[in-house]
Each structure stands twice: as structure tokens, then as C-alpha cells.
Amino acid sequence: MSHLWTADALVAAVAGRPIGNMPEGISGISIDSRTLQPGEAFFAIKGEAMDGHDFATAAIKAGAGVLIIAEGKLPALGRLTAPMIVVPDVLVALEKLAIASRMRSRARIIAVTGSVGKTSTKEALRHVLSAVGRVHASAASFNNHWGVPLTLARMPQDTDYGVFEIGMNHPDEIRPLVKMVRPHVAIITVIAAAHLGFFRNLDEIAKAKAEIFEGLEPEGAALLNRDDPRSTLLAKMARQAGVAHVFGFGEAQRSTYRMIDCVVEADHSIITAKIAGKELVVRVGAPGRHMAQNALAVLGAAHLVGAEVTRVAEALADLSAAPGRGARHMLSLSDGPFTLIDESYNANPASMRAALTLLRDTPVAEGGRRVAVLGDMLELGAQSQKLHAGLAEMVTESHADMVLLAGPEMQALADALPEGTNVTYQATTEALKPLLLGALRPGDVVMVKSSKGIGFAKLVDTLLKTFPAYPAETAI
């Protein structure tokens, strides 16, 4: 059996003190006793809400091969008979293991940040690079102070391509993480009004995102969205960080990886792009112009890490959107199907525009309507009311026939929509739910979009549980 880490390597990497009979090696790394698999090492991290040491017994019952625990917690866990590695601080130990993992790896590493599209771009890279090698990428949105080192620590030694998402909502959060990841390519997808509650303006957000350049490997490359008004600022900051190779993607003439044409269809897009001097016609399986933009970044990054671009481009054809990020479901009513577009994971003004454009571009069947179900965008600070009201033009341009709104901040949009708009506002997600369920008709296209904290994922779950999937072979 091959191990992710031998016990000796694990002990050395975390600089810990072993207690008990160590296993020969461990098969994985876990920080959650509920999902731990037999043979994995359990890192008992202390978080804001819970302390992993309280779940040590559960981890042992789940089959943990070894526990990594804090010296200060050892007396309270003295009766446990499982093998342990004792360290001063468990999160620091995980970070040390992450650094050791990066040091032993020969993988080509890509890091992704940005206000919108981080996870979609990361997942697209995971998908397409799997066609040309062994890929290791962040699970879900593991992009913070524990998610990034956990992902690094889990990276197998024989990985060909590593893809890491790095997020932030304050300055100085990306810097320590990217210095662990040490990417060969750093992508910034776009700078937009996200987390404005913690920043004065978009330039400050750009400067915080630009911390990703500080961890680039020597001769590494920055890959920027040249359609973003702040790409010039980002390029300047990349060079100030010592990055010699700055490339761009987008529709702008100066883009290294340039989109010449984009045809958006209901369930895919066809883009014509110039990549490394060659013109390619590429089918992108996930629909929406924003996904076509992400595909440009993917093709550019693949080229920069030396992947075979033609095979990567072919793999984009069967790319699909992830749950909460544009995933589509055809669901059955008693007298016909309707389409659900699940955009419930997160929201800010830029991603709202992308989702509403996707709704506009999705054809409806005869008798059907476009239904926009929108919830609050969070972390927008003092500008929140203005930015919510500012969605009115986007909603109008989406040709939505019905608009259902929920959340305290969405009152501003309800008030700003033009007279004659078919709009219904409720203060809470729960209050909106029966109205949504009662409004559906065959042929409708229903797009659900909000920040995660509003709980619109529950609306999606309710729709999926209430209405069975429409048989694919008879789908319209």
C-alpha cells in the first residue's frame, strides 16, 4: 500500500513528539472526524467555534491512524490509547506539513484568486488538466488559513499539476498562504465589489489580491484579466513584487490569450481564441459568457505550465458548472418541465451581472417565463444599499418576467425596480419559499442567486426535493 506520508516523514515535517506505536504511514489528512477515512491523520485544529480536541475520541472510532494534538491538551486526553504526535500548535503543525509537501513536489502549481470566479476557474483547471496529467486541487472552497495548508498537505508526491484557490476578505490574508503554495502561475480573475465592508474601494481590494504575486516562484508568471479596469494597477504591482513575466487574458487587444469571438448558447459557448499565436475554436461546456472568460484564463495558465493546449481545449467541451455556481437541473411539474439554474453559493454585483446575463441568454419554452430569485449580497458595508439598488438595470436587461426577492438588503432593489415590474419582496428566505413553489409553470427558467449566508441553497434543496428530475431523453 502506498502512503501519502510515512510516519517518520510526518513526525519530521511537523517537528512533533510521537507517543505510542506509530503506523507505517497514513493515507490522508483530516481535520473533521465526521468525514475522516480509516488510516488518515487527524489534526485536532482549534477553530473559532469548535476545538478538534473535543472530537479526538470520534476520530479514533472513525479509524484515524494517528492524532496530531497540542501539548497543552495532552493531560485532558491522557486516557486515549491511539498513537499521537504532540506539537505546540496544531494549525502551525499543519502549515509545516504543507510547506514540506510543497518542498518535495515537482508539480507545476497554479494559484487562483479574484473577487469573482475563483472556484469556477479552479474547478475548470482541475477538469482540463486531468486530461494531461495527475491533478491535485482544492476541495470545495478550501481557500483560507486552514483550507490552503490542508490542501497542500494532502497533495500526493507524484502530482503533475497542483491548483490552489486563495481567498481573502481582509488585507494580509493572501500573503502567508501564497508563500506556502509558491505557484508558477498566479491568476487574478477580476476585481469587483466583494468584501467592500472591509475595504474603502476597489483599488484597495486590488492591492490585497496582488499579494498573490509575492509568493510566485522565480521566473513565475502573473496572469491578469485585461478586460478589468484595474489590470494596469495589478500589472504594476506584479512588477513591484519582482514578477518579470506578466500576461493577460480577455477580449482587449493587448491580451496575450485573447478571445476573438464568443457565441453563447443555452447550454454551452463556442469561443474563438488566440492562444500562444494559434487560433483555436473551443467549445466550453458550462454556459455563460463569464465561463468563457474563465476558459481563457484556463487556457492561458495551461500554456504557461507547459500543458498540451490542444488537449486541454478539447477537455473544456465537457466542463459542467458546479452546484451553487450555475449548475442546471431540468425538473418536472405535473404538466411539464422547468429549468433551475443554481447560483446560490455566493453573490456580489459582478457575479449578479453574470448570473442575470445567463438568465437572459437562456431560452424559455412556449408559455414559460424567466424568473429571477435574488437574495442579499453580503459584506458590502456602507455601499450595500446603493449596490443593491444598482442591480435594477441588470434585472431589466435580463428580461426577467418575474422577480422574487428576499433579505433585508434586497428591499433597496425592490424599491428601485421600474414601475410595472412583476416583483415580489419578502424579508426572509422562508417567507419567499411558498411563493416560489406556487409560482412555477412548465417552460420556466428559474435562476436562484444570493450570498451564501442568506440561505438560498435551502430554496434550491427544496426545489430539488419537491420536483423530480425530468427524464433526460425527453428533455426539451
N, C-alpha and C positions, 0 to 999 in steps of 0.2 A: 504494500500500500504506500502511495506517495503522500507526503505530508506537506501542508502549507508551510509549517515551521517545525523543525526538530525542537525538542525540549531544550537542548543545550543552546541552540541559536536564540530561542525565545528568552531564556533566562539572561543570556548575554546582552541581547538587544535592549531589554527593559532595565538592565542593571539591578535585578531583584535578588531576593534571598529565597531559594527553594525550600519548601517544607514537605515532607512525605515522599512517597515513591512517584517520581515523575513518569509520565507516559513517554514512549519513544518519541512521539511527536503529536501535533494537533492538526485537525483537519480544517479549522476555520476560526474566525474571531467573532465573538458575540458580546453585545452589551445589553441584551434583552433576554431574560430567562424564558419568556413566552415563545420566542422563535428560535431559541438555541437548538442546534442539532447535536446528536451524540458525537463526542470526540472533539468538540470545539473548546477553545479557551474562553472563559467568561471574565470580562473586565468589569469589575464592580464600580462603575463610574458613579460619582455623586453629582446629580443634576440639581436644577432649581427646585423641582417638585418632588423628586424621589431619589433615594440612595440605593445604588445597586447592591450594597452590602446586605440590605434587608431581604434580598432575593437570592442570597447565596445558596440556601437550602433548596429552593426551587430549581436553581441552576444544576445542582448536583443530581436532583431527581430527574432532570431532563437529559442527563448524561454528559455533563461537562467533563472534559478531560483534565482541566486544571483551572483553578480560580486565581485571578490576579487581584489582590486585596491590599488595602492601605495598612501600614504599620499600626496606625492609631486604632484601627478596628479589630486588630488581631485578638485582643483579650475577649471581646464580645463573641468572637467566632471560634473560640478555643476548643469547643466540643466537636467541631467539624473534622471529619477524618479524610476528606478529599485532599489530593495534592494541591498545594498553593504556591504562589510566588508572591512574596511580600515586598511592597515598594513604598516609598514615602507618599506618592500621589499617583492614583490610578490613571487619571487623564494624562498626566505627564508621561507615564509609562507607555500609554497607547501612542502618544506622539513620538516617543523614542523608537517604538516598533515601526511606526510609519516611516520615519527617517531611515531606519535600517532597511526597510523594504525598498525604498527608493534607491538606496545606495547599491543594492545587489541586483537591481533590474537593468536590463538592456533595452527595455521598451522605449518606443517613441511616444512621448507624452504630450497630450493636448489639454489645455485648461480653458474653460469657458466661463465668462461672466457677462453681465449686462442687465439692464432693467427689465427686459422682456426677451423671452425665447431661449433662456439658458438651458432649461431641461429639455425642451424640444430639440435643440441643436445637439445637446449631449446624447440624447437617445438616437438621433439620426446618425451621428458619428458611430455610436455603438453598432447600429444596424449595418451600415455600409462597410465599415472596416472589418466586420466579421466575415465579409466575402473574401478578404485578402489576408487574414491572419487571426491570431488569438487576441481577443479584446477583453480588457477589464475596464469597467466603467462604474461610476457612482450609482448606487441603488436609489430609486425614488429621487428625492431632492436632498441627498446627504451632502450638503454644501456648506456646513457651518463648522464651528470649532471642534466638534466631536465627529461630525459626518465625514469631513475630509481626511483626518488621520485614520479613522476606521476604514475608509475605502482604500487608502494606501496600504494599511497593514494587511488587508485581505488580498492584495494583488499577488497572484502566483508569479513565481520567479521566471517562468517561461513565457510571460505575456509579451506579445509583439507591439500592441498599441494600448496605451492607458488613456482614458478620457475622464476628466475631473471637472465637475461643476463647482464653482466657488461663488458663494453669495455673501451679501452684507446688507445691513441697514444702518451702520454707523461707520465713520472713518476708522482706519487702523484695524479692520477685521480681515481684509483680504491679505494684507502684507504677511503676517506669520504663516498663513495657510499656503500661499503660493511658494514661500521659501521651503516648505516641506515637499511640495509637489514638483518643483523645478521643471516646468514644462519646456518643451522645444518650440511649441506654438501656443500663443495666448490670444484667444478670440474675445473681443468685446462686441456683443450682438448689436446693441443700441442703447443710447442713453435716453431715458424717459422719466416722466413724473411718477416715480415709485419711491416710497420712503421719504417723501418730502416733509413729513413730520419731523425728520431728524436732520434735514439739510435746508439751507436757505434758498438754494436754487439748483438748476440743472448742472451748472458748472461745478458746484461742489460735489454733486453725485458723480460727475465725470472724473473728478480728481480722485475720489475714493475708489472708483472702478479701476483707475490707472495704476493703482498699487499692484495689479497683477503683473505689470512689466518688471517689477523689482525682483521677481523670482525666476525670470527666464534664464535658461541655460545660455552659456556663452555661444554666440552665433545663432541664438534662437530668434524667432520671428513674431512680431505683433501683427494681428490680422484684424482690421478695423472696417466698420460699415461706412463706406464713403458717401452713402446717402444720408447719413446722420450729420446734422449741422455741427456737432461737436467733434467730428473726426479730425479736424485740423488741430484742435486743442489736445486730443488724445495722442495724435502723432507727435506733437511737440513734447508731451510728457513722456512718451516712449523713448524718444531720443535723449531726453534729460536723464532717463533711467539707464542710459547706456545701450539701448537697443539699436543695432545698426541696420536691421532688416525690418522695415515697416511696409506692409502690404495692405491693399484694400479690396473689398468686395462690394458689389452693388450695381446700380444702373448708371452711376456717374461715369463720365468719360475716363477719369483718372483711375478707375478701379482696375486692379491687377486681374481680378477674377470678376468679369463683367457680364451682366445679364443684358442681352441684346433684345430679347423678346420674351414675353410671358403670356401664355394663353391659359386662363383659369377656367376649368370645367367643374362640374358639380362634385366629382369625387377624386379629382387629380388636377395637376397642372402640367403643361408642356413648356419647358423653358429652353431657349437658345442662349448659350453662354460661351464666352471665350475664356478658356482655361489653359494656361501655360502656352498661349499662342495658337491653340487649336480651338476651332468652333465645334461645340457639341450640342446636340439636341437631346434633352434629358426629360424623361417622364418622372414626375415627383408624385408618388402615390398618395401622400397626405395632401388634402386640398387646401387652397387658400394662398393668396399672394405672399403672406408672411412666411409660409412654409417654403415657398420658392426662394425667398430671401435667405432663409436658414440654409437651404440646399446649396446656395452659392458659397456660404461660409464653410460648409462641409466639404465641398469640392476643393476649395482653396486650402483648407487645412490638410486634407488628404494628400494634395500635391506637395505641400511643404514638408510632410513627414515621409515622403517618398513612396506612398502607396500607389498602386496602379490605378490611375484616374478613370480609365475606361471601365474597369470592373466595378469601381466604386459608383460611377454614374449609373451603371446598369442596376445596381442594388437599390438605388433610390426609387425605382419603379414600384417596388412592393413595400415601401415605407408606409406605415399607418400611424395615425395620431393616437396619442396616449389618453387614458381616462383622465377627464378633467381638463384636457388640453386639446380639445377638438375631436375626440372620439365620436363616431356616429353610430346610431342604433336605429334600425327600422323596427317599429313596434306596432302591434296590432290593436286596433279598436274593433268594435263588433262589426262595423261595416267598411273596414278598410284600414290601411296603414298610415302612420305618420312618422316623420323623421325627427329624431332627437340629436342635437349637437351639444355635447357635454364640454363646456368651457368653465366648469365650476371650480377649478383649482385655485385660480388667483386672478386679480384684475387691477389694472391701473389705466390711465387714459389711453396709452398706446396700445395695450392689449385689447381694450374695449373697441378701439377703432378696427383692429384686425378682425375681431370676432364679428362685429357688425357688418364689416365688408364681406366676410364669409357668409353671413346670413343673406346679404343682398345677392351674392353670386350663386346661391343655391336655388335651383329651380323648384317651384312648387307644382304639385299635381293639380288637375282641374278641381276647382272647389276648395282648394287648400289656401292657407294663409302663411305669411311669415310672422312668427310670434317671438318677440324679444323678451326674455325673462331676465331682468337685471337686478343685481344686488349691490350693496355698498362696495366702494373701493376704499380700502383701509390705509392707514399710515400716510395720509396726505396733509396732515397738520392744518395750519391756518388757511390753506388754499383749498381745503376739501369741498366746501360749498360751491365755490366758483368752478372747480374742475368737474363736479357732478353736474352742475347746470350746463357746463360747456359740452356735455355729451348730446345735447338736444339736436344739434345739427347732424351729428353722426347717426343718430336714431332716424332722423328724417331721411337721410341719404340711404339708409339700409332698406327703405321701402317696407318697413315693418307694418303689418296690418293691425297688429295688436301688441301693446306694450304692457307688461306686468312688472311692477317694481316693488321692492321690499327693502327695508332698512332705514334707519334714521336719516342717513345722508342722501338717500335717493329721493327724499321729499323735494330737494332742490331741483332735481331733474323733472319730477312730475310737474312742478310749477313752471319750469322753463319750456316745456314742450308746446308747440303751436296749438292754438285752438282748433278743435276738430280731430286731434289725435285720439285714437282709441286707447286710452291709458287707464290703468287701474293701479292704485298705490295702496300698499298695506305696510304697517310699521314693522311687522315681523315676518320671518320666513314661514312660520307655522300658519299665520293668518292667510298668507298667499297660497298655501298648498291646495286647499279645496277649490279655490277659484281657478287655479291652473288645471287641476284634474277635470273640472267641469267644463272647461272652455275648449277642450281638444276636439278637432274634427279630422276626418280622413283627408290626407293630402297635405296636412300642415307640416311646416318645418319649424321646429321649436328650438331656439338657441338659449341655453342657460349659462349666465356669466356673472361671476361675483368674486370678491376676495374670499379666501378660504374660511376666514373667521366668521363669516355671515351664515355659513351652514347650508349653502345652496347644494352641496353634494347630497344632502338629505332629500332635496327635491328630485335630484337625478335618481337616487336609490329608490324613491317611492315610485317614480315613473317606470323604472325597470322591473320592480316587483309587481306593479299593478297591471302592466300591459305586457303580454308575452312577445317574444321576438317574432317578427314577421318572417315567414319562410323565405330564405334567400332566393330559392329558384323561382319564386313568384313575385319577387320584389319589383316595384315599378321603377 
